[in-house]
């Protein structure tokens, strides 16, 4: 996820390309990509989700 913490390293085109090779979705995630999971966990539809690890990483862990 592109945040202030990793923006400088991802500005290096060689490093960014190396990261993108590993991400099946083919792009660096944005903070908004986390919003859907956060909303699910905060709403009634996610009320029975408990102790789960949900990867929001474009498929990097696959």
PDB file of N, CA, C and O in Angstrom:
ATOM      1  N   UNK A   1       0.861  -1.177   0.000  1.00  0.00           N
ATOM      2  CA  UNK A   1       0.000   0.000   0.000  1.00  0.00           C
ATOM      3  C   UNK A   1       0.900   1.231   0.000  1.00  0.00           C
ATOM      4  O   UNK A   1       1.799   1.348   0.832  1.00  0.00           O
ATOM      5  N   UNK A   2       0.659   2.132  -0.921  1.00  0.00           N
ATOM      6  CA  UNK A   2       1.462   3.349  -1.015  1.00  0.00           C
ATOM      7  C   UNK A   2       1.094   4.299   0.123  1.00  0.00           C
ATOM      8  O   UNK A   2       0.006   4.873   0.157  1.00  0.00           O
ATOM      9  N   UNK A   3       2.029   4.441   1.044  1.00  0.00           N
ATOM     10  CA  UNK A   3       1.835   5.334   2.185  1.00  0.00           C
ATOM     11  C   UNK A   3       3.051   6.251   2.281  1.00  0.00           C
ATOM     12  O   UNK A   3       4.035   6.064   1.566  1.00  0.00           O
ATOM     13  N   UNK A   4       2.979   7.226   3.152  1.00  0.00           N
ATOM     14  CA  UNK A   4       4.120   8.116   3.364  1.00  0.00           C
ATOM     15  C   UNK A   4       5.357   7.319   3.780  1.00  0.00           C
ATOM     16  O   UNK A   4       6.483   7.691   3.453  1.00  0.00           O
ATOM     17  N   UNK A   5       5.138   6.229   4.498  1.00  0.00           N
ATOM     18  CA  UNK A   5       6.252   5.430   5.012  1.00  0.00           C
ATOM     19  C   UNK A   5       7.078   4.785   3.894  1.00  0.00           C
ATOM     20  O   UNK A   5       8.297   4.668   4.024  1.00  0.00           O
ATOM     21  N   UNK A   6       6.433   4.366   2.800  1.00  0.00           N
ATOM     22  CA  UNK A   6       7.185   3.683   1.751  1.00  0.00           C
ATOM     23  C   UNK A   6       7.207   4.436   0.423  1.00  0.00           C
ATOM     24  O   UNK A   6       7.699   3.908  -0.575  1.00  0.00           O
ATOM     25  N   UNK A   7       6.692   5.635   0.395  1.00  0.00           N
ATOM     26  CA  UNK A   7       6.641   6.429  -0.832  1.00  0.00           C
ATOM     27  C   UNK A   7       8.040   6.668  -1.409  1.00  0.00           C
ATOM     28  O   UNK A   7       8.211   6.599  -2.626  1.00  0.00           O
ATOM     29  N   UNK A   8       9.029   6.941  -0.583  1.00  0.00           N
ATOM     30  CA  UNK A   8      10.380   7.243  -1.064  1.00  0.00           C
ATOM     31  C   UNK A   8      11.006   6.033  -1.757  1.00  0.00           C
ATOM     32  O   UNK A   8      11.601   6.180  -2.825  1.00  0.00           O
ATOM     33  N   UNK A   9      10.885   4.850  -1.177  1.00  0.00           N
ATOM     34  CA  UNK A   9      11.493   3.677  -1.809  1.00  0.00           C
ATOM     35  C   UNK A   9      10.757   3.282  -3.079  1.00  0.00           C
ATOM     36  O   UNK A   9      11.380   2.822  -4.036  1.00  0.00           O
ATOM     37  N   UNK A  10       9.434   3.455  -3.101  1.00  0.00           N
ATOM     38  CA  UNK A  10       8.677   3.118  -4.297  1.00  0.00           C
ATOM     39  C   UNK A  10       8.859   4.151  -5.408  1.00  0.00           C
ATOM     40  O   UNK A  10       8.465   3.904  -6.548  1.00  0.00           O
ATOM     41  N   UNK A  11       9.448   5.300  -5.093  1.00  0.00           N
ATOM     42  CA  UNK A  11       9.757   6.301  -6.115  1.00  0.00           C
ATOM     43  C   UNK A  11      10.922   5.850  -6.989  1.00  0.00           C
ATOM     44  O   UNK A  11      11.119   6.386  -8.080  1.00  0.00           O
ATOM     45  N   UNK A  12      11.691   4.876  -6.525  1.00  0.00           N
ATOM     46  CA  UNK A  12      12.785   4.305  -7.313  1.00  0.00           C
ATOM     47  C   UNK A  12      12.164   3.342  -8.329  1.00  0.00           C
ATOM     48  O   UNK A  12      11.603   2.320  -7.934  1.00  0.00           O
ATOM     49  N   UNK A  13      12.253   3.645  -9.631  1.00  0.00           N
ATOM     50  CA  UNK A  13      11.597   2.817 -10.649  1.00  0.00           C
ATOM     51  C   UNK A  13      12.065   1.363 -10.668  1.00  0.00           C
ATOM     52  O   UNK A  13      11.281   0.468 -10.982  1.00  0.00           O
ATOM     53  N   UNK A  14      13.315   1.120 -10.340  1.00  0.00           N
ATOM     54  CA  UNK A  14      13.829  -0.247 -10.320  1.00  0.00           C
ATOM     55  C   UNK A  14      13.187  -1.030  -9.176  1.00  0.00           C
ATOM     56  O   UNK A  14      12.763  -2.171  -9.356  1.00  0.00           O
ATOM     57  N   UNK A  15      13.121  -0.409  -8.006  1.00  0.00           N
ATOM     58  CA  UNK A  15      12.499  -1.078  -6.855  1.00  0.00           C
ATOM     59  C   UNK A  15      11.001  -1.271  -7.094  1.00  0.00           C
ATOM     60  O   UNK A  15      10.453  -2.335  -6.807  1.00  0.00           O
ATOM     61  N   UNK A  16      10.352  -0.244  -7.616  1.00  0.00           N
ATOM     62  CA  UNK A  16       8.908  -0.355  -7.885  1.00  0.00           C
ATOM     63  C   UNK A  16       8.640  -1.498  -8.867  1.00  0.00           C
ATOM     64  O   UNK A  16       7.704  -2.273  -8.667  1.00  0.00           O
ATOM     65  N   UNK A  17       9.439  -1.611  -9.912  1.00  0.00           N
ATOM     66  CA  UNK A  17       9.263  -2.688 -10.889  1.00  0.00           C
ATOM     67  C   UNK A  17       9.438  -4.052 -10.231  1.00  0.00           C
ATOM     68  O   UNK A  17       8.700  -4.987 -10.541  1.00  0.00           O
ATOM     69  N   UNK A  18      10.404  -4.173  -9.332  1.00  0.00           N
ATOM     70  CA  UNK A  18      10.625  -5.433  -8.629  1.00  0.00           C
ATOM     71  C   UNK A  18       9.430  -5.788  -7.761  1.00  0.00           C
ATOM     72  O   UNK A  18       9.043  -6.954  -7.684  1.00  0.00           O
ATOM     73  N   UNK A  19       8.847  -4.800  -7.111  1.00  0.00           N
ATOM     74  CA  UNK A  19       7.656  -5.038  -6.290  1.00  0.00           C
ATOM     75  C   UNK A  19       6.483  -5.444  -7.179  1.00  0.00           C
ATOM     76  O   UNK A  19       5.772  -6.402  -6.876  1.00  0.00           O
ATOM     77  N   UNK A  20       6.284  -4.721  -8.264  1.00  0.00           N
ATOM     78  CA  UNK A  20       5.152  -4.998  -9.150  1.00  0.00           C
ATOM     79  C   UNK A  20       5.235  -6.382  -9.794  1.00  0.00           C
ATOM     80  O   UNK A  20       4.203  -6.981 -10.097  1.00  0.00           O
ATOM     81  N   UNK A  21       6.428  -6.889 -10.002  1.00  0.00           N
ATOM     82  CA  UNK A  21       6.576  -8.246 -10.540  1.00  0.00           C
ATOM     83  C   UNK A  21       5.993  -9.286  -9.606  1.00  0.00           C
ATOM     84  O   UNK A  21       5.585 -10.361 -10.046  1.00  0.00           O
ATOM     85  N   UNK A  22       5.951  -8.977  -8.327  1.00  0.00           N
ATOM     86  CA  UNK A  22       5.468  -9.925  -7.314  1.00  0.00           C
ATOM     87  C   UNK A  22       3.983  -9.764  -7.007  1.00  0.00           C
ATOM     88  O   UNK A  22       3.393 -10.625  -6.354  1.00  0.00           O
ATOM     89  N   UNK A  23       3.371  -8.671  -7.469  1.00  0.00           N
ATOM     90  CA  UNK A  23       1.962  -8.399  -7.156  1.00  0.00           C
ATOM     91  C   UNK A  23       1.092  -8.829  -8.341  1.00  0.00           C
ATOM     92  O   UNK A  23       1.109  -8.168  -9.379  1.00  0.00           O
ATOM     93  N   UNK A  24       0.331  -9.924  -8.206  1.00  0.00           N
ATOM     94  CA  UNK A  24      -0.481 -10.401  -9.313  1.00  0.00           C
ATOM     95  C   UNK A  24      -1.463  -9.355  -9.869  1.00  0.00           C
ATOM     96  O   UNK A  24      -1.749  -9.367 -11.067  1.00  0.00           O
ATOM     97  N   UNK A  25      -1.968  -8.478  -9.046  1.00  0.00           N
ATOM     98  CA  UNK A  25      -2.911  -7.469  -9.527  1.00  0.00           C
ATOM     99  C   UNK A  25      -2.226  -6.441 -10.426  1.00  0.00           C
ATOM    100  O   UNK A  25      -2.885  -5.777 -11.226  1.00  0.00           O
ATOM    101  N   UNK A  26      -0.904  -6.308 -10.295  1.00  0.00           N
ATOM    102  CA  UNK A  26      -0.138  -5.473 -11.202  1.00  0.00           C
ATOM    103  C   UNK A  26      -0.068  -3.995 -10.879  1.00  0.00           C
ATOM    104  O   UNK A  26       0.275  -3.186 -11.741  1.00  0.00           O
ATOM    105  N   UNK A  27      -0.385  -3.639  -9.659  1.00  0.00           N
ATOM    106  CA  UNK A  27      -0.279  -2.229  -9.265  1.00  0.00           C
ATOM    107  C   UNK A  27      -0.005  -2.138  -7.774  1.00  0.00           C
ATOM    108  O   UNK A  27      -0.260  -3.071  -7.013  1.00  0.00           O
ATOM    109  N   UNK A  28       0.522  -0.987  -7.382  1.00  0.00           N
ATOM    110  CA  UNK A  28       0.739  -0.711  -5.957  1.00  0.00           C
ATOM    111  C   UNK A  28      -0.613  -0.316  -5.378  1.00  0.00           C
ATOM    112  O   UNK A  28      -1.341   0.478  -5.972  1.00  0.00           O
ATOM    113  N   UNK A  29      -0.940  -0.860  -4.243  1.00  0.00           N
ATOM    114  CA  UNK A  29      -2.210  -0.539  -3.601  1.00  0.00           C
ATOM    115  C   UNK A  29      -2.236   0.882  -3.061  1.00  0.00           C
ATOM    116  O   UNK A  29      -1.204   1.462  -2.722  1.00  0.00           O
ATOM    117  N   UNK A  30      -3.435   1.419  -2.990  1.00  0.00           N
ATOM    118  CA  UNK A  30      -3.667   2.746  -2.423  1.00  0.00           C
ATOM    119  C   UNK A  30      -4.402   2.586  -1.099  1.00  0.00           C
ATOM    120  O   UNK A  30      -5.064   1.570  -0.887  1.00  0.00           O
ATOM    121  N   UNK A  31      -4.301   3.564  -0.206  1.00  0.00           N
ATOM    122  CA  UNK A  31      -5.020   3.464   1.065  1.00  0.00           C
ATOM    123  C   UNK A  31      -6.509   3.155   0.879  1.00  0.00           C
ATOM    124  O   UNK A  31      -7.102   2.461   1.705  1.00  0.00           O
ATOM    125  N   UNK A  32      -7.111   3.659  -0.188  1.00  0.00           N
ATOM    126  CA  UNK A  32      -8.546   3.404  -0.415  1.00  0.00           C
ATOM    127  C   UNK A  32      -8.826   1.920  -0.642  1.00  0.00           C
ATOM    128  O   UNK A  32      -9.952   1.464  -0.443  1.00  0.00           O
ATOM    129  N   UNK A  33      -7.797   1.159  -1.060  1.00  0.00           N
ATOM    130  CA  UNK A  33      -7.987  -0.277  -1.259  1.00  0.00           C
ATOM    131  C   UNK A  33      -8.266  -0.999   0.059  1.00  0.00           C
ATOM    132  O   UNK A  33      -8.823  -2.097   0.055  1.00  0.00           O
ATOM    133  N   UNK A  34      -7.894  -0.408   1.157  1.00  0.00           N
ATOM    134  CA  UNK A  34      -8.148  -1.000   2.481  1.00  0.00           C
ATOM    135  C   UNK A  34      -9.539  -0.651   3.008  1.00  0.00           C
ATOM    136  O   UNK A  34     -10.025  -1.287   3.943  1.00  0.00           O
ATOM    137  N   UNK A  35     -10.165   0.332   2.427  1.00  0.00           N
ATOM    138  CA  UNK A  35     -11.435   0.842   2.944  1.00  0.00           C
ATOM    139  C   UNK A  35     -12.541  -0.205   2.926  1.00  0.00           C
ATOM    140  O   UNK A  35     -13.323  -0.281   3.873  1.00  0.00           O
ATOM    141  N   UNK A  36     -12.624  -1.009   1.879  1.00  0.00           N
ATOM    142  CA  UNK A  36     -13.691  -2.009   1.796  1.00  0.00           C
ATOM    143  C   UNK A  36     -13.626  -3.019   2.920  1.00  0.00           C
ATOM    144  O   UNK A  36     -14.649  -3.365   3.512  1.00  0.00           O
ATOM    145  N   UNK A  37     -12.434  -3.492   3.216  1.00  0.00           N
ATOM    146  CA  UNK A  37     -12.271  -4.456   4.313  1.00  0.00           C
ATOM    147  C   UNK A  37     -12.594  -3.795   5.644  1.00  0.00           C
ATOM    148  O   UNK A  37     -13.257  -4.388   6.494  1.00  0.00           O
ATOM    149  N   UNK A  38     -12.124  -2.564   5.823  1.00  0.00           N
ATOM    150  CA  UNK A  38     -12.407  -1.854   7.075  1.00  0.00           C
ATOM    151  C   UNK A  38     -13.911  -1.663   7.258  1.00  0.00           C
ATOM    152  O   UNK A  38     -14.442  -1.856   8.352  1.00  0.00           O
ATOM    153  N   UNK A  39     -14.582  -1.286   6.186  1.00  0.00           N
ATOM    154  CA  UNK A  39     -16.039  -1.104   6.275  1.00  0.00           C
ATOM    155  C   UNK A  39     -16.743  -2.415   6.570  1.00  0.00           C
ATOM    156  O   UNK A  39     -17.668  -2.453   7.381  1.00  0.00           O
ATOM    157  N   UNK A  40     -16.317  -3.488   5.923  1.00  0.00           N
ATOM    158  CA  UNK A  40     -16.919  -4.791   6.189  1.00  0.00           C
ATOM    159  C   UNK A  40     -16.795  -5.159   7.661  1.00  0.00           C
ATOM    160  O   UNK A  40     -17.764  -5.598   8.281  1.00  0.00           O
ATOM    161  N   UNK A  41     -15.598  -4.979   8.221  1.00  0.00           N
ATOM    162  CA  UNK A  41     -15.379  -5.359   9.608  1.00  0.00           C
ATOM    163  C   UNK A  41     -16.134  -4.481  10.597  1.00  0.00           C
ATOM    164  O   UNK A  41     -16.393  -4.896  11.726  1.00  0.00           O
ATOM    165  N   UNK A  42     -16.487  -3.269  10.179  1.00  0.00           N
ATOM    166  CA  UNK A  42     -17.196  -2.342  11.061  1.00  0.00           C
ATOM    167  C   UNK A  42     -18.711  -2.439  10.926  1.00  0.00           C
ATOM    168  O   UNK A  42     -19.443  -1.881  11.743  1.00  0.00           O
ATOM    169  N   UNK A  43     -19.176  -3.133   9.917  1.00  0.00           N
ATOM    170  CA  UNK A  43     -20.618  -3.213   9.669  1.00  0.00           C
ATOM    171  C   UNK A  43     -21.185  -4.525  10.188  1.00  0.00           C
ATOM    172  O   UNK A  43     -20.446  -5.440  10.550  1.00  0.00           O
ATOM    173  N   UNK A  44     -22.477  -4.598  10.216  1.00  0.00           N
ATOM    174  CA  UNK A  44     -23.154  -5.807  10.657  1.00  0.00           C
ATOM    175  C   UNK A  44     -22.799  -7.027   9.827  1.00  0.00           C
ATOM    176  O   UNK A  44     -22.743  -8.138  10.356  1.00  0.00           O
ATOM    177  N   UNK A  45     -22.558  -6.839   8.528  1.00  0.00           N
ATOM    178  CA  UNK A  45     -22.207  -7.958   7.656  1.00  0.00           C
ATOM    179  C   UNK A  45     -20.919  -8.643   8.085  1.00  0.00           C
ATOM    180  O   UNK A  45     -20.712  -9.815   7.771  1.00  0.00           O
ATOM    181  N   UNK A  46     -20.062  -7.943   8.788  1.00  0.00           N
ATOM    182  CA  UNK A  46     -18.808  -8.526   9.246  1.00  0.00           C
ATOM    183  C   UNK A  46     -18.808  -8.867  10.716  1.00  0.00           C
ATOM    184  O   UNK A  46     -17.762  -9.179  11.284  1.00  0.00           O
ATOM    185  N   UNK A  47     -19.961  -8.811  11.334  1.00  0.00           N
ATOM    186  CA  UNK A  47     -20.037  -8.992  12.783  1.00  0.00           C
ATOM    187  C   UNK A  47     -19.572 -10.372  13.256  1.00  0.00           C
ATOM    188  O   UNK A  47     -19.135 -10.519  14.398  1.00  0.00           O
ATOM    189  N   UNK A  48     -19.661 -11.373  12.396  1.00  0.00           N
ATOM    190  CA  UNK A  48     -19.293 -12.722  12.813  1.00  0.00           C
ATOM    191  C   UNK A  48     -17.869 -13.083  12.410  1.00  0.00           C
ATOM    192  O   UNK A  48     -17.416 -14.200  12.662  1.00  0.00           O
ATOM    193  N   UNK A  49     -17.167 -12.153  11.791  1.00  0.00           N
ATOM    194  CA  UNK A  49     -15.753 -12.360  11.465  1.00  0.00           C
ATOM    195  C   UNK A  49     -14.966 -12.086  12.732  1.00  0.00           C
ATOM    196  O   UNK A  49     -15.088 -11.025  13.344  1.00  0.00           O
ATOM    197  N   UNK A  50     -14.161 -13.055  13.112  1.00  0.00           N
ATOM    198  CA  UNK A  50     -13.479 -12.961  14.385  1.00  0.00           C
ATOM    199  C   UNK A  50     -12.108 -13.618  14.275  1.00  0.00           C
ATOM    200  O   UNK A  50     -12.015 -14.800  13.945  1.00  0.00           O
ATOM    201  N   UNK A  51     -11.057 -12.877  14.544  1.00  0.00           N
ATOM    202  CA  UNK A  51      -9.713 -13.432  14.559  1.00  0.00           C
ATOM    203  C   UNK A  51      -9.158 -13.780  13.185  1.00  0.00           C
ATOM    204  O   UNK A  51      -8.235 -14.587  13.076  1.00  0.00           O
ATOM    205  N   UNK A  52      -9.706 -13.184  12.148  1.00  0.00           N
ATOM    206  CA  UNK A  52      -9.247 -13.481  10.786  1.00  0.00           C
ATOM    207  C   UNK A  52      -8.110 -12.554  10.374  1.00  0.00           C
ATOM    208  O   UNK A  52      -8.034 -11.404  10.808  1.00  0.00           O
ATOM    209  N   UNK A  53      -7.240 -13.075   9.537  1.00  0.00           N
ATOM    210  CA  UNK A  53      -6.208 -12.252   8.920  1.00  0.00           C
ATOM    211  C   UNK A  53      -6.614 -12.073   7.466  1.00  0.00           C
ATOM    212  O   UNK A  53      -6.657 -13.041   6.706  1.00  0.00           O
ATOM    213  N   UNK A  54      -6.911 -10.851   7.080  1.00  0.00           N
ATOM    214  CA  UNK A  54      -7.366 -10.570   5.729  1.00  0.00           C
ATOM    215  C   UNK A  54      -6.274  -9.787   5.009  1.00  0.00           C
ATOM    216  O   UNK A  54      -5.976  -8.646   5.363  1.00  0.00           O
ATOM    217  N   UNK A  55      -5.689 -10.408   4.004  1.00  0.00           N
ATOM    218  CA  UNK A  55      -4.601  -9.762   3.261  1.00  0.00           C
ATOM    219  C   UNK A  55      -5.192  -8.808   2.217  1.00  0.00           C
ATOM    220  O   UNK A  55      -5.982  -9.214   1.365  1.00  0.00           O
ATOM    221  N   UNK A  56      -4.804  -7.569   2.297  1.00  0.00           N
ATOM    222  CA  UNK A  56      -5.178  -6.571   1.296  1.00  0.00           C
ATOM    223  C   UNK A  56      -3.857  -6.203   0.606  1.00  0.00           C
ATOM    224  O   UNK A  56      -3.235  -5.185   0.909  1.00  0.00           O
ATOM    225  N   UNK A  57      -3.453  -7.074  -0.338  1.00  0.00           N
ATOM    226  CA  UNK A  57      -2.121  -6.950  -0.914  1.00  0.00           C
ATOM    227  C   UNK A  57      -2.054  -7.232  -2.404  1.00  0.00           C
ATOM    228  O   UNK A  57      -0.970  -7.476  -2.934  1.00  0.00           O
ATOM    229  N   UNK A  58      -3.182  -7.204  -3.085  1.00  0.00           N
ATOM    230  CA  UNK A  58      -3.186  -7.424  -4.523  1.00  0.00           C
ATOM    231  C   UNK A  58      -2.770  -8.818  -4.950  1.00  0.00           C
ATOM    232  O   UNK A  58      -2.433  -9.042  -6.112  1.00  0.00           O
ATOM    233  N   UNK A  59      -2.791  -9.753  -4.015  1.00  0.00           N
ATOM    234  CA  UNK A  59      -2.426 -11.132  -4.307  1.00  0.00           C
ATOM    235  C   UNK A  59      -0.975 -11.469  -4.012  1.00  0.00           C
ATOM    236  O   UNK A  59      -0.516 -12.559  -4.352  1.00  0.00           O
ATOM    237  N   UNK A  60      -0.247 -10.559  -3.387  1.00  0.00           N
ATOM    238  CA  UNK A  60       1.166 -10.762  -3.105  1.00  0.00           C
ATOM    239  C   UNK A  60       1.423 -12.042  -2.322  1.00  0.00           C
ATOM    240  O   UNK A  60       2.442 -12.694  -2.548  1.00  0.00           O
ATOM    241  N   UNK A  61       0.551 -12.415  -1.426  1.00  0.00           N
ATOM    242  CA  UNK A  61       0.763 -13.607  -0.585  1.00  0.00           C
ATOM    243  C   UNK A  61       0.345 -14.908  -1.262  1.00  0.00           C
ATOM    244  O   UNK A  61       0.509 -15.980  -0.680  1.00  0.00           O
ATOM    245  N   UNK A  62      -0.184 -14.835  -2.465  1.00  0.00           N
ATOM    246  CA  UNK A  62      -0.635 -16.062  -3.138  1.00  0.00           C
ATOM    247  C   UNK A  62       0.524 -16.947  -3.502  1.00  0.00           C
ATOM    248  O   UNK A  62       0.327 -18.019  -4.074  1.00  0.00           O
TER     249      UNK A  62
END
